[in-house]
Amino acid sequence: MDTHSINETMAVLALQLGIILFAVRFFGKLALRFGIPQVLGELSAGIIVGPYALGSIPLPGFPQGIFGLSNLAASSLPVSTELYAIATIASVILLFMSGLETDIGLFIRYSAAGTLIGLGGAALSFLTGNLVGVFLLDTSFMDPRCLFLGILSMATSLGITARILSEQKKLNSPEGVTTMAAAVFDDVLGIIALAVLMGIVAVLSLEGPADGGINLEAILLIAGKAIIIWLSFTLLGFVFSKRLALFLKFFKSSFDFSILALGVALLLAGIFEMQGLAMIIGACIAGLSLSRTDIAPVIQERMQGIEEFFVPIFFAVMGMMVNVRDIINPYVLTFGAIYLGTAFLSKVVGCGLPAMLMGFNVKGALRIGVGMVPRGEVALILAGIGIATGILNQQLFSVAVLMTLATTLVAPPLLGAVLKLPGQGTKKPVKDDNHSSSFWHFRTEEIANMVINRLLRDLRGEGFYIQTMYMDIGISQARKDDIIFIIHRDDTNITIETERNNEHFIKTLVYEVIVELYGVIQELKENSESDELRRELLDGDSPTREKLYTYMDPECISLDLQGETKEEIILEMVNLLSAKHRSFNKDWVIRDVMERERIMSTGMQYGIALPHGRSDGVDRIVIAVGIKKEGVPFEAIDNELSRFFILTVCPRKESEPYIQLLTDIGSILHFEEARTALLKAESPEEVIAVFRPQEKA
C-alpha cells in the first residue's frame, strides 16, 4: 500500500476531526443556550460543515472541499470510511454508556406497568411507522424499508427523557419511574426487532425473494437465531455480572478496569457484528450487565472524557449524511410530516391508554405518553445502520432524521408543561415504604462541603465506589454491592436517599463525620497562631499579578469615612458598592462580610483593615476603598487604630482571582510610601493611582 496515500488520508482525517470537534462544541453550547437539547446542536453542526453544505466549498489543497464527496471514491456513504469507522466506535460507546446508566432494579420493580406501557407504545409505533412506509412507498408490509421505519419509530431517548424528569424533580415520581422503565423496555424491544430485521436482510441478500415473495422459513430461522443469541448473551451477562466485575477489580486502578469494561463492550460488539447483528446490541448488553455491579458509577465517571470526545462526533457524522437538498424536497417534507405525526401520536396514545389501565389518571397517562415521544440518539444510531446497510436511501434517511429532530425538539417543552400541571398523576396516592430520605441542614456552604468531602472519604474507606461526575450540580453516588446512596447537596443542605434498611448506617456515618470535623476544627483553633498568620499577610514583598485598579471605581471610594465602629465602617462601604452596582444584594453582602469578621478580624498592622468575603449578593468581584484619618478600632494585630479600609467581595460560586487580589493589596500596602500616598490623596483618582505600581516602574 502507498505510504504517501496513508499519510495523506490520516492528515485529512486529523483535519476533519479538528473541524468537527470545534463545530460540535460551538453548536452544542449554542443549542443549550436556547434551551434546545445539545444533541440537536451537534447534529446541526454535522449538517452545516458536512459534504452537502460548507464542507463542499473549495479550499487550498481541497478543490472539492475538505468533506467533499469526490474524496470518497466508490464509497456508498457521503463520509469517508475512516470517519464512519470512528462514528461506529462512538455509537458502541454511546450504547455501552446508556446500558451502564440503566437502572435494572427500577425496570424490574416497575416491570409490569413498564412492560405493558412500553409494549403498547412500541407496538403502535411500529405498526403506524410501517404503514406510513407501505402507503407512501406503495409496497408491502414486509418490505425491509417499511420494517425499518417501524423499528425507528419504536425507539425512546432515555437520556433526554431522564434529563427532563430530573430537571423537574420528577424522576422518582410514579410517572417518572414508569416512563423510564417503559423506555428501557422499548429500547430493548427495538434492539430485538433490529436483530430480527438484520436477519431478514441477510436472508434477502443471500437468497433473494422466492417466487416474488420472501422465504418465510429461512427468515424465521435467522430471526430465531438472532433472538437466541441476544437472549443468551443477556442472560449470561446478568448471571455472571458480579464475577465479571470481580475480574475487572483485579486490575485495582479504577482507570484500568473502566477501560477494560469498554474492552468487554467492544468484544461483544464485534461478536454480534460477525453474527450478522448490529454492534450496538452487544455494546448495550455489556452496559446492562455491568449496570448491576458496584463499579458501574466509577466506570461512568472514568469514561466520561472518552464519551464527551467520541459521542458528539457520532452525531456530527450522522448530520453529515443528511443532504440539505433532500430535507427541503417537498416529497421528503411531506413524508417526514406524516411520519412525524404518527410517531408522536403513537407514543402518546400507545403508552397513555395502557397507563390508564395501570392506575394512572388522564394527567399521569399524558405525562408518560409525552415522556416517551423523544427518539434522540437511539433512532439516529438505527438510521445510521439503515443507510450504511443500504436498507434506507438518502431520502428515507433524511425522513428519519427529520422525525428524530422534531420529536427531540418538541418533547422537552411539552413534557415540562404537562409535568407542571397541578395534581398527582395516579388514581390513588402512591406510598413507597422502602424509600428513605435523610436530611441535614448546616449554617454555611463551607461546612456542608466539608461534610460531603469527609463523608465520601469515609465511604471509600468502607469499600464503597464513589461517582462524583455530577458533583458540580450537587449530586454524587456511593455504591457497594447492592447498597446505593444518592447524595444531594443544595447550598447548605444535604439529603441522602437510600433504601430504608440502609438508613441507620448512613445516619451513623454522618454523625461520626460531624464529630470528626468538630474535633479537627477545635484542634485547628487551638494550634493556629492567628496573629502571626495575619501579620505575614502584609510583610510579604511579592509582585502583583492582577491589575487592581481595573476593579476600582471612583464612585466606590471615600476619602472621609464617617463611621466610628467596625460595623459602621463596613456598612458605609457596602452602601458605596450598593449605590453603584445594580446586581447587588446589600443584606447578603453585609451578612457574609460580617460572618467572615466574626471568624477572625481582618484588622492588620500599619493601620490597614481588609474586610472581605464571598457572597451570593454579587455577580462579580467588587472593591470599595475608604480612608478615615482619625482611625477607628478594628481589632488590629498591633492594637493600633485602622485608617485604611479595602473591602473586597467575590461571588461565592464563580471563578475569580479573589485570593490573588487580597495578596496584591497586601503587597502594595506593605510599603510605607503607598500608605503615605493614600493619606495625602485628595481625589478618588489619586487613590486608584496608588494601586498602579506597574505604571510607576
C-alpha positions in Angstrom: 0.0 0.0 0.0 1.2 3.5 -0.8 2.7 5.1 2.3 2.2 8.6 0.9 -1.5 7.7 0.4 -1.9 6.5 4.0 -0.2 9.6 5.4 -2.4 11.9 3.3 -5.5 10.0 4.4 -4.5 10.4 8.0 -3.7 14.1 7.6 -7.2 14.7 6.1 -8.8 12.7 8.9 -7.0 14.8 11.5 -8.2 18.0 9.9 -11.7 16.7 9.6 -11.8 15.6 13.3 -10.4 19.0 14.4 -13.1 20.9 12.5 -15.8 18.5 13.8 -14.7 19.0 17.4 -14.9 22.8 17.2 -18.2 22.6 15.3 -20.0 20.3 17.8 -18.8 22.2 20.8 -19.9 25.6 19.4 -23.3 24.4 18.1 -23.9 22.2 21.1 -23.4 25.1 23.5 -25.4 27.3 21.3 -28.3 24.9 21.4 -28.2 24.7 25.2 -28.3 28.5 25.5 -31.6 28.5 23.6 -33.0 25.6 25.7 -32.6 23.0 22.9 -31.1 19.6 23.6 -27.4 19.5 22.9 -27.7 16.5 20.6 -29.6 18.7 18.1 -26.8 21.3 18.1 -24.3 18.5 17.4 -26.4 17.0 14.7 -26.9 20.5 13.1 -23.1 21.0 13.3 -22.6 18.0 11.1 -25.2 19.2 8.6 -23.6 22.6 8.4 -20.0 21.5 8.0 -20.8 18.4 6.0 -20.3 17.4 2.4 -23.7 18.8 1.3 -23.1 22.3 2.8 -19.9 24.2 3.9 -17.8 21.0 3.6 -18.0 21.1 -0.2 -16.6 24.7 -0.5 -13.2 24.6 -2.4 -10.2 25.3 -0.2 -6.4 25.4 -1.0 -5.4 21.7 -1.2 -9.1 20.6 -1.2 -10.6 21.6 -4.6 -13.8 19.7 -3.8 -13.9 20.9 -0.1 -12.5 19.2 3.0 -15.6 17.0 3.3 -16.2 16.9 -0.5 -17.9 13.8 -2.0 -15.2 13.4 -4.6 -12.8 12.4 -1.8 -14.8 9.3 -1.1 -14.1 7.3 -4.3 -16.6 4.4 -4.6 -18.0 4.7 -1.0 -21.7 4.4 -0.8 -21.7 6.8 2.2 -21.3 10.6 2.0 -18.4 10.4 4.6 -15.0 8.7 4.4 -14.6 5.1 5.6 -12.2 6.3 8.3 -14.6 8.9 9.7 -17.5 6.5 9.6 -15.4 3.9 11.5 -14.8 6.5 14.3 -18.5 7.2 14.4 -19.3 3.5 14.6 -16.9 3.2 17.6 -18.7 6.2 19.1 -22.1 4.5 18.7 -20.7 1.5 20.6 -19.5 3.8 23.4 -22.9 5.6 23.5 -24.9 2.4 23.8 -22.5 0.9 26.3 -22.9 4.0 28.5 -26.7 4.0 28.0 -26.8 0.4 29.2 -24.5 1.2 32.1 -26.7 4.0 33.2 -29.9 1.9 33.0 -31.4 1.2 36.4 -32.3 -2.5 36.0 -33.7 -2.6 39.6 -36.1 0.1 38.6 -37.0 -1.7 35.4 -37.7 -4.9 37.4 -39.6 -3.1 40.1 -41.9 -1.4 37.6 -41.7 -4.2 35.1 -45.5 -5.0 35.0 -46.5 -1.4 34.3 -43.4 -0.6 32.3 -43.7 -3.7 30.1 -47.4 -3.1 29.3 -47.0 0.6 28.6 -43.7 0.1 26.7 -45.3 -2.7 24.7 -48.3 -0.6 23.8 -46.2 2.3 22.6 -43.7 0.1 20.7 -46.4 -2.0 19.0 -48.5 1.0 17.9 -45.3 2.9 16.8 -44.0 0.0 14.8 -47.4 -0.6 13.2 -48.0 3.1 12.2 -44.4 3.7 11.1 -44.5 0.6 8.9 -47.9 1.5 7.4 -46.7 5.0 6.6 -44.0 3.3 4.5 -46.5 1.0 2.9 -48.8 3.8 2.0 -46.2 6.3 0.7 -43.7 3.9 -0.9 -46.6 1.8 -2.4 -45.1 -1.5 -1.3 -45.7 -4.5 1.1 -45.8 -4.6 4.8 -42.7 -6.9 4.9 -40.6 -4.6 2.7 -37.3 -4.0 4.7 -37.7 -0.3 4.3 -41.1 -0.3 5.9 -40.0 -2.6 8.7 -37.0 -0.3 9.4 -39.3 2.8 9.5 -41.4 0.9 12.0 -38.4 0.0 14.2 -37.1 3.6 14.0 -40.4 4.8 15.4 -40.2 2.4 18.4 -37.2 4.0 20.0 -37.3 6.3 23.0 -34.4 8.5 24.2 -33.7 7.5 27.7 -31.1 10.3 28.1 -33.4 13.2 27.0 -36.4 11.9 29.0 -34.3 11.3 32.1 -32.8 14.8 31.9 -36.2 16.5 31.7 -37.6 14.4 34.5 -34.6 15.2 36.6 -34.8 19.0 36.0 -38.4 18.9 37.0 -37.6 16.8 40.1 -40.0 14.1 38.8 -37.5 11.3 38.2 -38.6 9.4 41.3 -42.4 10.1 40.8 -44.7 7.3 39.8 -44.9 8.7 36.3 -41.1 9.2 36.2 -40.1 5.7 37.2 -42.8 4.1 35.0 -41.7 6.2 32.0 -38.1 5.2 32.5 -39.0 1.5 32.8 -41.1 1.7 29.7 -38.3 3.5 27.8 -35.9 0.7 28.8 -38.4 -1.9 27.6 -38.9 -0.1 24.3 -35.2 0.2 23.6 -34.7 -3.5 24.4 -37.6 -4.4 22.2 -36.3 -2.2 19.4 -32.9 -3.9 19.6 -34.6 -7.3 19.4 -36.6 -6.1 16.4 -33.4 -4.8 14.8 -31.7 -8.2 15.3 -34.7 -9.8 13.5 -34.6 -7.3 10.7 -30.9 -7.8 10.2 -31.7 -11.5 9.9 -34.3 -10.7 7.3 -32.0 -8.5 5.3 -29.3 -11.2 5.5 -31.7 -13.8 4.0 -32.8 -11.5 1.3 -29.3 -10.6 0.3 -28.2 -14.2 0.2 -31.3 -15.8 -1.4 -33.4 -13.0 -2.7 -37.2 -13.2 -2.8 -38.5 -16.6 -3.7 -41.2 -16.5 -6.4 -41.7 -12.8 -5.9 -42.1 -13.3 -2.1 -40.0 -13.9 0.9 -38.7 -17.2 2.1 -40.5 -17.2 5.4 -38.9 -20.4 6.8 -35.4 -19.0 6.3 -36.3 -15.7 7.8 -37.8 -17.3 10.9 -34.7 -19.5 11.2 -32.3 -16.5 11.1 -34.6 -14.3 13.2 -34.8 -17.1 15.8 -31.0 -17.4 15.8 -30.7 -13.6 16.4 -33.1 -13.7 19.3 -31.4 -16.7 20.8 -28.0 -15.1 20.6 -29.4 -11.9 22.1 -31.2 -13.7 25.0 -28.2 -16.0 25.7 -25.7 -13.2 26.0 -28.1 -11.1 28.0 -28.8 -13.9 30.5 -25.1 -14.8 30.7 -24.3 -11.1 31.4 -26.8 -10.9 34.2 -25.8 -14.2 35.8 -22.1 -13.5 35.6 -22.1 -9.7 36.0 -20.7 -9.8 39.6 -18.0 -12.3 38.6 -17.1 -10.1 35.7 -16.9 -7.1 38.0 -14.7 -9.1 40.4 -12.4 -9.9 37.5 -12.2 -6.3 36.4 -11.5 -5.2 40.1 -8.4 -7.5 39.9 -6.7 -4.6 38.0 -7.1 -2.4 41.1 -6.9 1.0 39.4 -10.3 2.4 38.5 -8.9 3.8 35.3 -7.7 0.3 34.3 -10.9 -1.6 35.0 -13.0 1.1 33.4 -11.0 0.9 30.1 -11.2 -2.9 30.2 -15.0 -2.6 30.7 -15.1 -0.7 27.4 -13.0 -3.5 26.0 -15.7 -6.0 27.0 -18.2 -3.9 25.2 -16.0 -3.8 22.1 -15.6 -7.6 22.2 -19.3 -8.2 22.4 -19.9 -5.6 19.7 -17.5 -7.4 17.3 -19.1 -10.8 18.1 -22.6 -9.6 17.4 -21.5 -7.9 14.2 -19.8 -11.1 13.0 -23.1 -12.9 13.7 -25.0 -10.6 11.4 -26.4 -8.5 14.2 -25.6 -4.8 15.0 -22.6 -3.8 17.1 -24.7 -1.7 19.3 -26.6 -4.7 20.6 -23.5 -6.3 22.0 -22.4 -2.9 23.5 -25.8 -2.4 25.2 -25.7 -5.9 26.7 -22.2 -5.2 28.1 -23.5 -2.0 29.7 -26.7 -3.6 31.1 -24.7 -6.4 32.6 -22.3 -4.1 34.4 -25.0 -1.7 35.5 -26.0 -4.2 38.2 -22.5 -4.0 39.8 -21.0 -1.6 42.3 -18.3 -0.5 39.9 -20.8 0.9 37.4 -20.8 4.5 38.7 -17.0 4.5 38.7 -16.9 3.3 35.1 -19.3 6.0 34.1 -17.1 8.7 35.7 -13.9 7.4 34.3 -15.4 7.0 30.8 -16.9 10.5 30.8 -14.0 12.1 29.0 -14.0 9.4 26.3 -17.8 9.7 25.9 -17.5 13.5 25.7 -14.9 13.2 22.9 -16.5 10.4 20.7 -20.3 10.7 21.0 -20.6 14.3 19.6 -18.5 13.1 16.6 -21.1 10.4 16.1 -24.0 12.9 16.0 -22.0 15.2 13.7 -21.3 12.3 11.2 -25.0 11.4 11.3 -25.7 15.1 10.4 -23.2 14.9 7.6 -25.2 12.1 5.9 -28.2 14.4 5.6 -28.5 16.0 2.2 -29.8 19.5 2.7 -31.5 19.4 -0.7 -33.4 16.3 0.4 -34.6 18.0 3.6 -36.3 20.8 1.6 -37.6 18.4 -1.0 -41.4 18.6 -1.0 -41.6 14.8 -1.1 -39.3 14.4 1.9 -41.1 17.2 3.8 -44.5 15.6 3.2 -43.3 12.1 4.0 -41.5 13.5 7.1 -44.5 15.4 8.4 -46.8 12.3 8.1 -44.2 10.1 9.7 -43.6 12.6 12.5 -47.3 12.9 13.2 -47.8 9.1 13.5 -44.6 8.8 15.6 -45.8 11.4 18.0 -49.4 10.2 18.4 -48.4 6.5 18.5 -46.4 7.0 21.7 -48.9 9.3 23.4 -51.8 7.0 22.6 -50.0 3.7 22.7 -48.4 4.4 26.1 -51.2 6.6 27.5 -54.0 4.1 27.2 -52.2 1.2 28.9 -51.1 3.7 31.6 -54.7 4.4 32.5 -55.2 0.6 32.9 -52.3 0.5 35.3 -53.6 3.0 37.9 -52.8 6.4 36.3 -55.3 9.1 35.6 -55.5 11.1 32.4 -52.9 13.6 33.6 -50.4 10.8 34.5 -51.1 8.9 31.3 -50.4 12.1 29.3 -47.1 12.7 31.2 -46.0 9.2 30.4 -47.1 9.3 26.8 -45.3 12.6 26.1 -42.2 11.4 28.0 -41.9 8.5 25.6 -42.0 10.8 22.5 -38.3 11.9 22.0 -36.4 9.5 19.8 -32.9 11.0 20.1 -29.7 9.1 20.0 -31.1 5.5 19.6 -33.1 6.4 16.5 -30.1 8.2 15.0 -27.9 5.1 15.5 -30.6 2.9 13.9 -30.9 5.3 11.0 -27.1 5.2 10.5 -27.2 1.4 10.4 -30.1 1.7 7.9 -28.2 3.9 5.4 -24.9 2.0 5.9 -26.5 -1.4 5.1 -28.4 0.1 2.1 -31.9 -0.5 3.7 -32.6 3.2 3.6 -31.8 5.5 0.7 -30.7 9.1 1.1 -34.3 10.4 1.1 -35.6 7.9 3.7 -32.6 8.7 5.9 -33.5 12.4 5.7 -37.1 11.5 6.7 -35.8 9.5 9.7 -33.5 12.4 10.8 -36.4 14.9 10.4 -38.6 12.8 12.7 -35.8 12.4 15.2 -35.0 16.2 15.2 -38.7 17.2 15.6 -39.6 14.7 18.4 -36.4 15.6 20.3 -37.1 19.3 19.9 -40.8 19.3 20.6 -40.9 16.8 23.5 -38.9 18.6 26.2 -41.1 21.8 26.4 -44.3 19.7 26.2 -43.2 17.3 28.9 -42.1 20.2 31.0 -45.5 21.7 30.6 -47.5 18.6 31.5 -45.3 17.8 34.5 -46.1 21.3 35.9 -49.8 20.6 35.8 -51.1 20.6 39.4 -52.2 17.4 41.0 -51.0 13.8 41.1 -50.9 11.5 38.1 -52.2 8.4 39.8 -55.8 7.5 40.6 -54.7 6.6 44.2 -51.9 8.0 46.3 -48.7 6.0 46.0 -46.6 5.3 49.1 -43.1 4.0 48.9 -42.4 2.2 52.2 -38.9 1.1 51.2 -37.5 4.5 50.3 -35.7 6.6 52.8 -34.6 10.2 52.6 -32.4 11.7 55.3 -31.9 15.5 55.6 -29.3 17.6 57.3 -29.0 21.4 57.4 -25.8 23.3 58.1 -25.1 27.0 58.7 -22.8 27.6 55.7 -21.9 26.0 52.3 -18.3 25.6 53.5 -19.5 23.3 56.4 -21.7 21.4 54.0 -18.8 20.9 51.6 -16.5 19.7 54.4 -19.1 17.2 55.5 -19.6 15.9 51.9 -15.9 15.5 51.3 -15.3 13.8 54.6 -18.4 11.6 54.1 -17.2 10.4 50.6 -13.7 9.7 52.0 -15.2 7.6 54.8 -17.5 5.8 52.4 -14.4 4.9 50.3 -12.9 3.6 53.5 -15.9 1.4 53.9 -15.4 -0.2 50.5 -17.9 1.9 48.5 -17.2 3.1 44.9 -17.9 6.7 44.5 -19.2 8.6 41.5 -18.5 12.3 41.6 -19.0 13.3 38.0 -22.2 15.3 38.8 -20.8 17.0 42.0 -20.8 20.4 40.1 -24.6 20.2 40.2 -24.7 18.8 43.8 -25.1 15.1 43.2 -22.8 12.2 44.0 -23.4 8.4 44.3 -21.9 5.7 46.6 -22.3 2.1 45.8 -21.2 -1.2 47.3 -22.7 -4.5 46.2 -26.5 -3.9 46.4 -26.3 -0.8 48.6 -26.7 2.6 46.9 -26.6 6.1 48.4 -27.6 9.1 46.3 -26.2 12.2 47.9 -27.6 15.6 47.1 -26.1 18.9 48.2 -28.2 22.1 47.8 -26.2 25.1 49.2 -26.3 24.4 53.0 -28.5 21.3 52.9 -27.5 17.7 52.4 -30.0 15.0 51.5 -29.2 11.3 51.2 -31.6 8.8 49.6 -31.3 5.1 50.0 -33.4 2.0 50.9 -34.9 2.1 54.4 -32.8 -0.8 55.7 -29.7 1.3 55.0 -30.9 4.4 56.8 -29.4 3.6 60.2 -26.0 3.1 58.6 -25.9 6.4 56.8 -27.1 8.3 59.8 -24.4 6.8 62.0 -21.8 7.6 59.4 -22.9 11.2 59.1 -22.9 11.6 62.8 -19.3 10.3 63.0 -18.2 12.6 60.2 -19.6 15.6 62.1 -17.9 14.5 65.3 -14.6 14.1 63.5 -14.9 17.5 61.9 -15.7 19.1 65.2 -12.5 17.7 66.7 -10.5 18.9 63.7 -11.9 22.4 64.0 -11.2 22.6 67.7 -7.6 21.4 67.2 -7.1 24.0 64.4 -8.4 26.8 66.7 -6.1 25.7 69.5 -2.9 25.3 67.4 -3.2 28.2 64.9 -1.2 31.3 65.7 -3.7 33.7 64.1 -2.0 37.0 64.9 1.3 35.7 63.3 -0.5 34.5 60.3 -2.3 37.8 59.8 0.9 39.7 60.3 2.6 37.8 57.5 -0.1 38.9 55.0 1.4 42.4 55.0 5.0 41.5 55.4 5.4 39.9 52.0 7.0 41.7 49.1 5.8 39.8 46.1 5.0 41.2 42.6 1.3 42.0 41.9 -0.3 39.7 39.3 -3.7 41.4 38.8 -4.5 45.0 37.7 -6.2 46.1 40.9 -7.2 49.5 39.6 -9.4 47.8 37.0 -11.6 46.6 39.8 -11.9 50.0 41.4 -14.4 52.7 40.6 -14.1 56.4 41.8 -17.7 56.3 43.0 -16.8 53.4 45.4 -14.0 55.3 47.1 -14.5 57.6 50.1 -11.7 59.9 51.4 -13.6 60.7 54.6 -15.5 57.8 56.1 -17.9 58.8 58.9 -18.3 55.5 60.9 -16.9 55.2 64.4 -17.0 51.4 64.8 -16.1 48.4 62.7 -19.7 47.7 61.9 -20.4 51.3 60.8 -17.3 51.4 58.6 -18.3 48.1 56.8 -21.9 49.3 56.4 -20.8 52.6 55.0 -18.5 50.9 52.4 -21.2 48.4 51.5 -23.5 51.3 50.8 -20.9 52.7 48.4 -21.0 49.5 46.4 -24.8 49.2 46.6 -25.3 52.7 45.1 -23.0 51.8 42.2 -23.8 48.2 41.3 -27.3 47.1 40.2 -26.7 43.3 40.6 -26.0 43.7 44.3 -27.8 42.3 47.4 -26.9 44.6 50.2 -28.2 42.4 53.0 -26.5 39.3 51.8 -23.1 41.1 51.4 -23.3 42.6 54.9 -24.2 39.2 56.4 -21.3 37.4 54.6 -18.7 40.0 55.3 -19.6 40.2 59.0 -19.6 36.4 59.2 -16.0 36.5 58.0 -15.2 39.1 60.6 -16.8 37.0 63.3 -14.5 34.1 62.5 -11.3 36.3 62.6 -10.8 40.0 62.4 -9.4 41.4 59.2 -7.7 44.3 61.0 -3.9 44.1 60.2 -1.0 46.3 61.2 0.1 49.7 59.9 -3.5 51.0 60.2 -4.8 48.7 57.5 -8.0 46.7 57.5 -9.0 44.3 54.7 -12.7 43.3 55.3 -13.7 40.7 52.7 -15.9 37.7 52.0 -17.5 35.5 49.4 -21.2 36.2 48.8 -24.1 35.4 46.5 -25.0 39.1 46.8 -22.6 39.9 43.9 -22.2 38.6 40.4 -18.5 39.7 40.1 -15.7 40.9 42.2 -16.3 44.4 43.6 -13.9 46.6 45.7 -14.6 49.7 47.8 -11.8 51.8 49.3 -12.2 54.0 52.4 -10.0 56.3 54.4 -10.6 57.7 57.9 -7.6 59.7 59.1 -8.6 59.7 62.7 -8.8 55.9 62.7 -11.3 53.5 64.4 -10.8 50.3 66.5 -10.8 47.3 64.2 -9.2 44.6 66.4 -5.9 45.1 64.6 -2.9 42.9 65.3 -0.8 45.8 66.7 -3.8 47.2 68.7 -3.5 50.4 66.7 -6.4 52.3 65.1 -7.2 51.4 61.5 -7.3 54.2 58.9 -7.1 52.4 55.5 -10.0 50.1 54.6 -10.2 48.0 51.4 -13.5 46.0 51.2 -13.4 43.1 48.6 -16.4 41.0 47.9 -16.4 38.0 45.5 -19.2 35.8 44.1 -19.4 32.5 46.0 -19.6 30.2 43.0 -17.7 31.9 40.3 -14.1 31.5 39.3 -12.4 34.9 40.1 -8.9 35.9 41.3 -10.2 36.7 44.8 -7.2 35.5 46.9 -4.8 36.9 44.3 -6.4 40.3 44.7 -6.1 40.2 48.5 -2.4 39.2 48.1 -1.8 42.1 45.7 -3.4 44.6 48.1 -1.1 43.4 50.9 1.9 43.6 48.6 1.2 47.2 47.7 0.2 48.5 51.2 3.3 46.8 52.6 5.3 49.9 51.5 5.1 53.0 53.7 5.2 55.3 50.7 1.9 53.7 49.4 0.2 54.3 52.8 1.5 57.9 52.9 0.2 58.5 49.4 -3.2 57.3 50.4 -3.3 59.7 53.3 -2.3 62.6 51.1 -4.8 61.7 48.3 -7.3 64.5 47.5 -9.4 62.6 44.9 -10.5 59.0 44.2 -8.3 59.1 41.1 -5.3 59.7 43.2 -6.3 56.7 45.4 -6.6 54.5 42.3 -3.1 55.7 41.2 -1.6 54.2 44.4 -2.6 50.7 43.2 -0.9 51.1 39.8 2.7 50.1 40.8 3.4 48.6 37.4 2.9 52.0 35.9 5.4 53.7 38.3 8.2 51.4 37.4 
